[in-house]
């Protein structure tokens, strides 16, 4: 009876929160609420412009702040007096933890330092051959099919194969891991329904079983992989209870961003035929395509920071415990920083660094790998499938923090 009552309370609160968000978004036209609803999932960029018109730092209905300013987002993300959780709080031990992504220093520093060497620029050179081999194997399959879904055939299997290989996860099933990634990525917006909560719990349980077996194996038989290096530091740099969240973070973050980077990029290229033709004429532009996609339609659209002490941001008093929501997707189209920011231009001259990988101490650890995978993928697609075209309706993920297609039907030949 206790569990049933708890489930009823959870459901009641969940659906009340959804109703309140829907009311404020649709009836009150609150832009922050709209970002969590259908309009924000389909196209958040007009909503960002509504917020931009209100100033560099805008109060929210919940008593916090939101910004689309590149300057303010950059300041907040770099500010050491802000953190990813309130001062003195700790991650929920019963929740779905994402390791140092949810930690402030010094715990964040300790765990990030443990895994950082695997994503160093020096390591990237050694990863290139296996990425290229995987790209061409997947494109062989796509060409044989003629019509295919970009996400399930190419954009997801590529980074899943790479990160599971680097971690040391054998016999990885791309469809299963893509499902884990979509489920966990959508949970960053909050739990949407009881079925969503059950799916998240199931994904967590499956990953827990997977890594429990791997931890046992690598304690007996170390190998040349990231997981073995983490296990070797157990009891020294990392505590046993920190192993699972860290490995889940490396796994999911190691492919989920890249899945959506590639998918968003192909969608943008095909929606701008002249840009696609330019890439096909010179596939060496793959790296420039990657940077423009990250600016124009980034996979991660927003992140938040808690004020750890009172401060001033953009001329406004921000009190301890208040949240500043940094809308990265809006900051990357700030007209004070980028000329014609709503235009997708793969030959855009370099200007300010985009914020697609955040900034400051939480700057994305795996960004060199994501950039390398995407650059190789875009170049290979242009070389091998220059007649690529849309072949059906795009289905978007039921998420707004993570942005990208769930299905993107294409045809070639």
Buried (B, 14 or more C-beta within 10 A) or exposed (E): EEEEEEEEEEEEEBEEBBEEBBEBBBEEEBBBBBBBBBBBBEEBBEBBBBBBEEBBBBBBEEEBBBBBBBBBBBBBBBBEBBBBBBEEEEBEEEEBBBBBBBBBEEBBEBBBEBBEEBBEEEEBEEBEEEBBEBBEEBBEEBEEBEEBBBBBBBBBBBBBBBBBBBBBBEEBEBEBBBBBBBBBBBBBBEBBEEEBBEBBEEBBEBBEEBBEEBBEBBEEEBEEBBBBBBBBEBEEBBEEEBBBBBBBBBBBBBBBBBBBBBBBBBBBBBEBEEBBEBBBEBBEBBBBBBBBBBBBBBBBBBBBBBBBEEBEBBEBEBEEBBBBBBBBBBBBBBEEBBEEBEEBBBEBEEEBBBBBBBBBBBEBBBBBBBBBBBBBBBBBBBBBBBEBEBBEEBEBBBBBBBBBBBBBBBBBE
